[in-house]
Amino acid sequence: MKLIIGNKSYSSWSLRPWLALSHAGIPFEERVIPLDQPTTGAEIAAVSGAGRVPVLVDGSLTVWDSLAICEYLAERFPEKALWPRDAAARAVARAVSAEMHSGFTALRSACPFKIRETIACAPSPEVQADVGRITAIWEDCRRRFGGGGPFLFGVFSIADAYYAPVVSRFRTYGISLGGAAAAWADAVWSLPAYERWRQGAAAESYSMARYGKP
Ligand SMILES: N[C@@H](CCC(=O)N[C@@H](CS)C(=O)NCC(=O)O)C(=O)O
């Protein structure tokens, strides 16, 4: 099984399935396609007509889009319980992951994922609204479903992987958290697999021109 990702410094969508695979201890080969390079488009097009990473290749099967990849992994490795086992918790985990996948455009465009950096920022009202909704989701999941551990649904699930890049964004842009949201963010940031991703990002030498030089 091979996961094709963008560079770890910038590719928040790649982090999600990478973290799910890595935290679950599922063996996989990793291939990094550096983003924003003259050859990036052709390299991604050679593996996926969608023209985006991440892409998962499992034998003759290619799966693209981070959420579809995570769903495939959950089906392929049921013993890893990548979604919560309880049906109600699983439904909410899917809903909050889908909300992340399709929403929070103000936060995503104003505060791009730059895991190696810290940047002063004055969040706009739209970004503040996204931050408010995201922290409400974290607090609600922790309160209703988090009894069995430190993660959104107790034990680690795809929902945690889905919001993991937001933890980095909040740290990069100095958006502070309190209470249950801060405790959950610390638990995710402290995951050994997330630490390995950060080490990989720190070892990268290239930078994306459109984001400026780190
Ligand atoms: N909805 C897609 C979004 C994937 C996406 O936008 N990936 C970015 C990198 S994080 C990409 O491939 N960009 C292509 C490029 O920069 O050339 C998913 O969930 O996988």
The ligand as an ORCA input file, in Angstrom:
! r2SCAN-3c Opt
* xyz 0 1
  N     -10.690     17.449     -1.234
  C      -9.322     17.000     -1.456
  C      -8.387     18.203     -1.428
  C      -6.960     17.817     -1.796
  C      -6.081     19.026     -2.062
  O      -6.570     20.153     -2.280
  N      -4.772     18.779     -2.065
  C      -3.811     19.820     -2.399
  C      -2.597     19.730     -1.465
  S      -3.002     19.895      0.255
  C      -3.254     19.576     -3.788
  O      -3.142     18.444     -4.211
  N      -2.926     20.632     -4.521
  C      -2.353     20.463     -5.826
  C      -1.330     21.498     -6.140
  O      -1.034     22.326     -5.250
  O      -0.820     21.452     -7.256
  C      -8.978     15.944     -0.397
  O      -9.666     15.889      0.624
  O      -8.041     15.155     -0.607
*
